Amino acid sequence: MATKKSAKEQSLAEVFGMTVRAHREKTGLKQDTLAFHVDVSPGYMSQIERGKTNITLPILWNLARTLKVKPSELIKDAEKSFKLEGSDQ
């Protein structure tokens, strides 16, 4: 059985993916619908949400537009969750 990683053990991609998922669920979109509007495959959207890939700026822009938030809001929300090991910030 897989164990949940602590915030310090999670990669930035994983934290960003959880942020995307939270915003998607908040808007009531299904993953495949978000993928369609962002112009990526459903499999790639799954990889984004699981933190298995790094996205490009155009994808960030399309995610934000579809989720009706600013790109900076997605980044700020991920930043709140992501703690740099050994950082006081």
BALO-789495 format. One record per residue: residue number from 1; residue in three letters; x, y, z of N, C-alpha, C in turn. Coordinates in Angstrom, 3 decimals, padded with zeros to 6 digits. Layout:
pt resi NUM	resn ALA	n.xx X	n.yy Y	n.zz Z	ca.xx X	ca.yy Y	ca.zz Z	c.xx X	c.yy Y	c.zz Z $
...
// end
This chain:
pt resi 1	resn MET	n.xx 000.835	n.yy -001.169	n.zz 000.000	ca.xx 000.000	ca.yy 000.000	ca.zz 000.000	c.xx 000.887	c.yy 001.242	c.zz 000.000 $
pt resi 2	resn ALA	n.xx 000.539	n.yy 002.215	n.zz -000.849	ca.xx 001.317	ca.yy 003.456	ca.zz -000.930	c.xx 000.988	c.yy 004.351	c.zz 000.255 $
pt resi 3	resn THR	n.xx 002.012	n.yy 005.015	n.zz 000.752	ca.xx 001.788	ca.yy 005.942	ca.zz 001.852	c.xx 001.810	c.yy 007.358	c.zz 001.305 $
pt resi 4	resn LYS	n.xx 001.072	n.yy 008.239	n.zz 001.946	ca.xx 001.031	ca.yy 009.633	ca.zz 001.533	c.xx 002.321	c.yy 010.323	c.zz 001.945 $
pt resi 5	resn LYS	n.xx 002.883	n.yy 011.084	n.zz 001.017	ca.xx 004.130	ca.yy 011.795	ca.zz 001.282	c.xx 003.844	c.yy 013.046	c.zz 002.104 $
pt resi 6	resn SER	n.xx 004.817	n.yy 013.414	n.zz 002.937	ca.xx 004.704	ca.yy 014.681	ca.zz 003.658	c.xx 004.952	c.yy 015.809	c.zz 002.676 $
pt resi 7	resn ALA	n.xx 004.604	n.yy 017.037	n.zz 003.062	ca.xx 004.800	ca.yy 018.192	ca.zz 002.187	c.xx 006.259	c.yy 018.326	c.zz 001.767 $
pt resi 8	resn LYS	n.xx 007.180	n.yy 018.009	n.zz 002.665	ca.xx 008.602	ca.yy 018.132	ca.zz 002.339	c.xx 009.045	c.yy 017.086	c.zz 001.329 $
pt resi 9	resn GLU	n.xx 008.353	n.yy 015.953	n.zz 001.269	ca.xx 008.732	ca.yy 014.883	ca.zz 000.356	c.xx 008.088	c.yy 015.040	c.zz -001.026 $
pt resi 10	resn GLN	n.xx 007.092	n.yy 015.893	n.zz -001.136	ca.xx 006.404	ca.yy 016.072	ca.zz -002.399	c.xx 007.202	c.yy 016.986	c.zz -003.316 $
pt resi 11	resn SER	n.xx 007.184	n.yy 016.656	n.zz -004.582	ca.xx 007.861	ca.yy 017.507	ca.zz -005.558	c.xx 006.963	c.yy 018.699	c.zz -005.885 $
pt resi 12	resn LEU	n.xx 007.545	n.yy 019.704	n.zz -006.456	ca.xx 006.779	ca.yy 020.872	ca.zz -006.868	c.xx 005.709	c.yy 020.463	c.zz -007.884 $
pt resi 13	resn ALA	n.xx 006.041	n.yy 019.556	n.zz -008.791	ca.xx 005.070	ca.yy 019.090	ca.zz -009.787	c.xx 003.887	c.yy 018.407	c.zz -009.110 $
pt resi 14	resn GLU	n.xx 004.150	n.yy 017.623	n.zz -008.061	ca.xx 003.060	ca.yy 016.957	ca.zz -007.342	c.xx 002.158	c.yy 017.970	c.zz -006.646 $
pt resi 15	resn VAL	n.xx 002.760	n.yy 018.953	n.zz -006.017	ca.xx 001.975	ca.yy 019.973	ca.zz -005.320	c.xx 001.174	c.yy 020.794	c.zz -006.326 $
pt resi 16	resn PHE	n.xx 001.788	n.yy 021.149	n.zz -007.451	ca.xx 001.055	ca.yy 021.895	ca.zz -008.475	c.xx -000.093	c.yy 021.047	c.zz -009.016 $
pt resi 17	resn GLY	n.xx 000.149	n.yy 019.765	n.zz -009.223	ca.xx -000.910	ca.yy 018.881	ca.zz -009.709	c.xx -002.083	c.yy 018.799	c.zz -008.750 $
pt resi 18	resn MET	n.xx -001.784	n.yy 018.736	n.zz -007.454	ca.xx -002.866	ca.yy 018.718	ca.zz -006.452	c.xx -003.638	c.yy 020.036	c.zz -006.482 $
pt resi 19	resn THR	n.xx -002.937	n.yy 021.128	n.zz -006.756	ca.xx -003.590	ca.yy 022.434	ca.zz -006.863	c.xx -004.536	c.yy 022.467	c.zz -008.061 $
pt resi 20	resn VAL	n.xx -004.071	n.yy 021.966	n.zz -009.189	ca.xx -004.919	ca.yy 021.903	ca.zz -010.384	c.xx -006.146	c.yy 021.046	c.zz -010.097 $
pt resi 21	resn ARG	n.xx -005.952	n.yy 019.888	n.zz -009.493	ca.xx -007.068	ca.yy 019.006	ca.zz -009.172	c.xx -008.078	c.yy 019.701	c.zz -008.256 $
pt resi 22	resn ALA	n.xx -007.592	n.yy 020.396	n.zz -007.236	ca.xx -008.486	ca.yy 021.087	ca.zz -006.303	c.xx -009.314	c.yy 022.151	c.zz -007.024 $
pt resi 23	resn HIS	n.xx -008.674	n.yy 022.903	n.zz -007.904	ca.xx -009.405	ca.yy 023.925	ca.zz -008.659	c.xx -010.399	c.yy 023.275	c.zz -009.616 $
pt resi 24	resn ARG	n.xx -010.007	n.yy 022.179	n.zz -010.249	ca.xx -010.919	ca.yy 021.475	ca.zz -011.169	c.xx -012.143	c.yy 020.975	c.zz -010.418 $
pt resi 25	resn GLU	n.xx -011.922	n.yy 020.346	n.zz -009.275	ca.xx -013.040	ca.yy 019.822	ca.zz -008.493	c.xx -013.934	c.yy 020.949	c.zz -007.990 $
pt resi 26	resn LYS	n.xx -013.336	n.yy 022.068	n.zz -007.644	ca.xx -014.092	ca.yy 023.234	ca.zz -007.172	c.xx -015.027	c.yy 023.752	c.zz -008.265 $
pt resi 27	resn THR	n.xx -014.569	n.yy 023.701	n.zz -009.517	ca.xx -015.394	ca.yy 024.171	ca.zz -010.631	c.xx -016.371	c.yy 023.117	c.zz -011.129 $
pt resi 28	resn GLY	n.xx -016.217	n.yy 021.875	n.zz -010.659	ca.xx -017.130	ca.yy 020.812	ca.zz -011.054	c.xx -016.815	c.yy 020.179	c.zz -012.397 $
pt resi 29	resn LEU	n.xx -015.625	n.yy 020.450	n.zz -012.929	ca.xx -015.237	ca.yy 019.854	ca.zz -014.212	c.xx -014.719	c.yy 018.441	c.zz -014.016 $
pt resi 30	resn LYS	n.xx -014.993	n.yy 017.597	n.zz -014.982	ca.xx -014.381	ca.yy 016.276	ca.zz -015.004	c.xx -012.997	c.yy 016.424	c.zz -015.626 $
pt resi 31	resn GLN	n.xx -012.128	n.yy 015.480	n.zz -015.295	ca.xx -010.750	ca.yy 015.559	ca.zz -015.779	c.xx -010.687	c.yy 015.562	c.zz -017.303 $
pt resi 32	resn ASP	n.xx -011.491	n.yy 014.740	n.zz -017.952	ca.xx -011.443	ca.yy 014.686	ca.zz -019.417	c.xx -011.995	c.yy 015.965	c.zz -020.050 $
pt resi 33	resn THR	n.xx -012.927	n.yy 016.622	n.zz -019.383	ca.xx -013.446	ca.yy 017.893	ca.zz -019.886	c.xx -012.382	c.yy 018.980	c.zz -019.785 $
pt resi 34	resn LEU	n.xx -011.683	n.yy 019.026	n.zz -018.651	ca.xx -010.590	ca.yy 019.982	ca.zz -018.503	c.xx -009.523	c.yy 019.721	c.zz -019.564 $
pt resi 35	resn ALA	n.xx -009.184	n.yy 018.462	n.zz -019.769	ca.xx -008.177	ca.yy 018.107	ca.zz -020.773	c.xx -008.587	c.yy 018.622	c.zz -022.159 $
pt resi 36	resn PHE	n.xx -009.847	n.yy 018.442	n.zz -022.510	ca.xx -010.355	ca.yy 018.898	ca.zz -023.807	c.xx -010.156	c.yy 020.398	c.zz -023.961 $
pt resi 37	resn HIS	n.xx -010.543	n.yy 021.173	n.zz -022.944	ca.xx -010.458	ca.yy 022.628	ca.zz -023.025	c.xx -009.021	c.yy 023.151	c.zz -022.970 $
pt resi 38	resn VAL	n.xx -008.136	n.yy 022.393	n.zz -022.335	ca.xx -006.729	ca.yy 022.792	ca.zz -022.257	c.xx -005.969	c.yy 022.316	c.zz -023.496 $
pt resi 39	resn ASP	n.xx -006.606	n.yy 021.439	n.zz -024.281	ca.xx -006.032	ca.yy 020.894	ca.zz -025.510	c.xx -004.877	c.yy 019.944	c.zz -025.223 $
pt resi 40	resn VAL	n.xx -005.090	n.yy 019.060	n.zz -024.234	ca.xx -004.158	ca.yy 017.972	ca.zz -023.947	c.xx -004.971	c.yy 016.683	c.zz -023.865 $
pt resi 41	resn SER	n.xx -004.305	n.yy 015.563	n.zz -023.930	ca.xx -005.000	ca.yy 014.291	ca.zz -023.827	c.xx -005.437	c.yy 014.050	c.zz -022.383 $
pt resi 42	resn PRO	n.xx -006.487	n.yy 013.236	n.zz -022.178	ca.xx -006.891	ca.yy 012.909	ca.zz -020.812	c.xx -005.753	c.yy 012.249	c.zz -020.022 $
pt resi 43	resn GLY	n.xx -004.948	n.yy 011.441	n.zz -020.684	ca.xx -003.816	ca.yy 010.799	ca.zz -020.009	c.xx -002.783	c.yy 011.816	c.zz -019.540 $
pt resi 44	resn TYR	n.xx -002.546	n.yy 012.832	n.zz -020.373	ca.xx -001.588	ca.yy 013.873	ca.zz -019.992	c.xx -002.142	c.yy 014.700	c.zz -018.844 $
pt resi 45	resn MET	n.xx -003.437	n.yy 014.971	n.zz -018.858	ca.xx -004.047	ca.yy 015.720	ca.zz -017.750	c.xx -003.909	c.yy 014.929	c.zz -016.459 $
pt resi 46	resn SER	n.xx -004.072	n.yy 013.629	n.zz -016.536	ca.xx -003.882	ca.yy 012.776	ca.zz -015.361	c.xx -002.447	c.yy 012.889	c.zz -014.850 $
pt resi 47	resn GLN	n.xx -001.491	n.yy 012.888	n.zz -015.770	ca.xx -000.086	ca.yy 013.030	ca.zz -015.375	c.xx 000.162	c.yy 014.383	c.zz -014.704 $
pt resi 48	resn ILE	n.xx -000.464	n.yy 015.435	n.zz -015.208	ca.xx -000.322	ca.yy 016.757	ca.zz -014.590	c.xx -000.837	c.yy 016.714	c.zz -013.160 $
pt resi 49	resn GLU	n.xx -002.044	n.yy 016.189	n.zz -012.977	ca.xx -002.656	ca.yy 016.166	ca.zz -011.648	c.xx -001.917	c.yy 015.260	c.zz -010.667 $
pt resi 50	resn ARG	n.xx -001.232	n.yy 014.256	n.zz -011.173	ca.xx -000.460	ca.yy 013.364	ca.zz -010.303	c.xx 000.981	c.yy 013.831	c.zz -010.119 $
pt resi 51	resn GLY	n.xx 001.342	n.yy 014.935	n.zz -010.771	ca.xx 002.687	ca.yy 015.484	ca.zz -010.629	c.xx 003.745	c.yy 014.674	c.zz -011.334 $
pt resi 52	resn LYS	n.xx 003.370	n.yy 014.001	n.zz -012.396	ca.xx 004.309	ca.yy 013.151	ca.zz -013.127	c.xx 004.956	c.yy 013.855	c.zz -014.311 $
pt resi 53	resn THR	n.xx 004.591	n.yy 015.115	n.zz -014.533	ca.xx 005.149	ca.yy 015.860	ca.zz -015.652	c.xx 005.233	c.yy 017.336	c.zz -015.292 $
pt resi 54	resn ASN	n.xx 006.096	n.yy 018.033	n.zz -015.971	ca.xx 006.179	ca.yy 019.490	ca.zz -015.842	c.xx 005.475	c.yy 020.093	c.zz -017.047 $
pt resi 55	resn ILE	n.xx 004.722	n.yy 021.147	n.zz -016.811	ca.xx 003.931	ca.yy 021.733	ca.zz -017.887	c.xx 004.643	c.yy 022.931	c.zz -018.504 $
pt resi 56	resn THR	n.xx 004.167	n.yy 023.311	n.zz -019.677	ca.xx 004.675	ca.yy 024.492	ca.zz -020.367	c.xx 003.813	c.yy 025.705	c.zz -019.998 $
pt resi 57	resn LEU	n.xx 004.323	n.yy 026.875	n.zz -020.303	ca.xx 003.552	ca.yy 028.095	ca.zz -020.036	c.xx 002.223	c.yy 028.138	c.zz -020.794 $
pt resi 58	resn PRO	n.xx 002.162	n.yy 027.731	n.zz -022.066	ca.xx 000.858	ca.yy 027.726	ca.zz -022.732	c.xx -000.165	c.yy 026.823	c.zz -022.030 $
pt resi 59	resn ILE	n.xx 000.292	n.yy 025.694	n.zz -021.505	ca.xx -000.631	ca.yy 024.814	ca.zz -020.787	c.xx -001.076	c.yy 025.476	c.zz -019.482 $
pt resi 60	resn LEU	n.xx -000.151	n.yy 026.123	n.zz -018.779	ca.xx -000.516	ca.yy 026.859	ca.zz -017.563	c.xx -001.581	c.yy 027.897	c.zz -017.889 $
pt resi 61	resn TRP	n.xx -001.370	n.yy 028.632	n.zz -018.959	ca.xx -002.306	ca.yy 029.673	ca.zz -019.373	c.xx -003.685	c.yy 029.070	c.zz -019.670 $
pt resi 62	resn ASN	n.xx -003.717	n.yy 027.965	n.zz -020.415	ca.xx -004.990	ca.yy 027.324	ca.zz -020.763	c.xx -005.680	c.yy 026.729	c.zz -019.535 $
pt resi 63	resn LEU	n.xx -004.891	n.yy 026.175	n.zz -018.617	ca.xx -005.480	ca.yy 025.669	ca.zz -017.374	c.xx -006.166	c.yy 026.799	c.zz -016.618 $
pt resi 64	resn ALA	n.xx -005.452	n.yy 027.902	n.zz -016.451	ca.xx -005.994	ca.yy 029.034	ca.zz -015.700	c.xx -007.248	c.yy 029.590	c.zz -016.372 $
pt resi 65	resn ARG	n.xx -007.198	n.yy 029.744	n.zz -017.673	ca.xx -008.352	ca.yy 030.279	ca.zz -018.415	c.xx -009.570	c.yy 029.375	c.zz -018.224 $
pt resi 66	resn THR	n.xx -009.358	n.yy 028.076	n.zz -018.351	ca.xx -010.461	ca.yy 027.122	ca.zz -018.230	c.xx -010.987	c.yy 027.062	c.zz -016.801 $
pt resi 67	resn LEU	n.xx -010.095	n.yy 027.161	n.zz -015.826	ca.xx -010.503	ca.yy 027.109	ca.zz -014.421	c.xx -010.961	c.yy 028.471	c.zz -013.899 $
pt resi 68	resn LYS	n.xx -010.920	n.yy 029.486	n.zz -014.771	ca.xx -011.382	ca.yy 030.839	ca.zz -014.453	c.xx -010.618	c.yy 031.472	c.zz -013.286 $
pt resi 69	resn VAL	n.xx -009.296	n.yy 031.284	n.zz -013.326	ca.xx -008.398	ca.yy 031.916	ca.zz -012.363	c.xx -007.214	c.yy 032.479	c.zz -013.140 $
pt resi 70	resn LYS	n.xx -006.446	n.yy 033.331	n.zz -012.488	ca.xx -005.225	ca.yy 033.835	ca.zz -013.098	c.xx -004.136	c.yy 032.767	c.zz -012.966 $
pt resi 71	resn PRO	n.xx -003.215	n.yy 032.699	n.zz -013.934	ca.xx -002.106	ca.yy 031.756	ca.zz -013.796	c.xx -001.366	c.yy 031.942	c.zz -012.467 $
pt resi 72	resn SER	n.xx -001.227	n.yy 033.191	n.zz -012.059	ca.xx -000.521	ca.yy 033.465	ca.zz -010.805	c.xx -001.254	c.yy 032.873	c.zz -009.598 $
pt resi 73	resn GLU	n.xx -002.579	n.yy 032.747	n.zz -009.673	ca.xx -003.325	ca.yy 032.150	ca.zz -008.562	c.xx -002.995	c.yy 030.663	c.zz -008.422 $
pt resi 74	resn LEU	n.xx -002.879	n.yy 029.967	n.zz -009.544	ca.xx -002.492	ca.yy 028.552	ca.zz -009.485	c.xx -001.105	c.yy 028.413	c.zz -008.864 $
pt resi 75	resn ILE	n.xx -000.200	n.yy 029.283	n.zz -009.271	ca.xx 001.165	ca.yy 029.226	ca.zz -008.749	c.xx 001.189	c.yy 029.577	c.zz -007.262 $
pt resi 76	resn LYS	n.xx 000.475	n.yy 030.633	n.zz -006.877	ca.xx 000.438	ca.yy 031.034	ca.zz -005.466	c.xx -000.162	c.yy 029.940	c.zz -004.589 $
pt resi 77	resn ASP	n.xx -001.237	n.yy 029.309	n.zz -005.067	ca.xx -001.855	ca.yy 028.238	ca.zz -004.285	c.xx -000.906	c.yy 027.062	c.zz -004.111 $
pt resi 78	resn ALA	n.xx -000.160	n.yy 026.738	n.zz -005.166	ca.xx 000.824	ca.yy 025.660	ca.zz -005.061	c.xx 001.949	c.yy 026.071	c.zz -004.120 $
pt resi 79	resn GLU	n.xx 002.356	n.yy 027.322	n.zz -004.205	ca.xx 003.444	ca.yy 027.831	ca.zz -003.366	c.xx 003.077	c.yy 027.739	c.zz -001.882 $
pt resi 80	resn LYS	n.xx 001.819	n.yy 027.991	n.zz -001.564	ca.xx 001.373	ca.yy 027.906	ca.zz -000.167	c.xx 001.563	c.yy 026.491	c.zz 000.388 $
pt resi 81	resn SER	n.xx 001.393	n.yy 025.500	n.zz -000.469	ca.xx 001.494	ca.yy 024.106	ca.zz -000.038	c.xx 002.910	c.yy 023.558	c.zz -000.100 $
pt resi 82	resn PHE	n.xx 003.721	n.yy 024.137	n.zz -000.966	ca.xx 005.061	ca.yy 023.611	ca.zz -001.189	c.xx 006.052	c.yy 024.253	c.zz -000.226 $
pt resi 83	resn LYS	n.xx 006.680	n.yy 023.454	n.zz 000.554	ca.xx 007.663	ca.yy 023.965	ca.zz 001.514	c.xx 009.051	c.yy 023.521	c.zz 001.066 $
pt resi 84	resn LEU	n.xx 009.927	n.yy 024.484	n.zz 000.889	ca.xx 011.292	ca.yy 024.143	ca.zz 000.544	c.xx 011.989	c.yy 023.605	c.zz 001.775 $
pt resi 85	resn GLU	n.xx 012.603	n.yy 022.467	n.zz 001.629	ca.xx 013.296	ca.yy 021.852	ca.zz 002.761	c.xx 014.409	c.yy 022.788	c.zz 003.250 $
pt resi 86	resn GLY	n.xx 014.397	n.yy 023.068	n.zz 004.536	ca.xx 015.412	ca.yy 023.915	ca.zz 005.127	c.xx 015.144	c.yy 025.401	c.zz 004.966 $
pt resi 87	resn SER	n.xx 013.977	n.yy 025.742	n.zz 004.420	ca.xx 013.640	ca.yy 027.159	ca.zz 004.212	c.xx 012.684	c.yy 027.627	c.zz 005.288 $
pt resi 88	resn ASP	n.xx 012.875	n.yy 028.850	n.zz 005.741	ca.xx 011.975	ca.yy 029.439	ca.zz 006.708	c.xx 010.852	c.yy 030.196	c.zz 006.049 $
pt resi 89	resn GLN	n.xx 010.824	n.yy 030.253	n.zz 004.733	ca.xx 009.832	ca.yy 031.032	ca.zz 004.020	c.xx 008.587	c.yy 030.249	c.zz 003.733 $
// end
